[in-house]
């Protein structure tokens, strides 16, 4: 086992070998979700707190299911029910949760770097479930797992990520992961939604990152098309004219998808703004693997929880 981290804070801290190890482990956990009784005793006696201070459907639910399928005790705290609403600081919240001796704290937070801040101050292992515009490492891993299932490799593969790159933690984690594994990553966005110098994320990786300001050349001949949501909640005004105009130039429809390879797959981390970044007939079409991404979300998160809990617990051996 090469994975030696106490926390999972970002793809940036993982080697290609560690990413592959998590993907391999996820395949074995995928099988558990296909059994009639979807539960193993692996993490019995471990406590996992899911602290979500931003909305989530997929990530929060799949972390809870992942913990429960491994027999850990899982506790969920959301922004609306936490004492953060009464003015408690993040550090005070975390110290109070630590006083209840959890083994793993999974957290989503609107501020980039919030999980790193807590990882230096509490005993529990911290998993970043999305921090501001920074990273969403388990999304990056589940996207790798989905692509590997369909394409079998990353070296020589072209993956196009199109949309609001500037505000997307998914784009960052994906671009880091795909380039570490050897893929060519094409990022496509209007200039106002593309961070300057983002190509440097691939420095030191076998893969590379290209920047495009039109979707058509970014899709041409690609193996994978990943569309992203416009994150209105993270942007001020004026970054693009309106949803209709954006959809016309950067939305994915069947005609634009014809530019990709005939066996190209279509992905989206969710939630989808149907008719804005993607037409419904593409989202639900034969090339879409969007719901497979969600299925892999549980398996990948089981693998991450297993690794951070130190493998099988003493209780789990019983
Ligand atoms: N992909 C993703 O993070 O979805 P949620 O916001 O629903 O968790």
Boltz pocket constraint, residues with backbone or C-beta under 6 A from the ligand:
constraints:
  - pocket:
      binder: B
      contacts: [[A, 55], [A, 56], [A, 57], [A, 58], [A, 59], [A, 60], [A, 129], [A, 130], [A, 136], [A, 139], [A, 269], [A, 270], [A, 271]]
      max_distance: 6.0
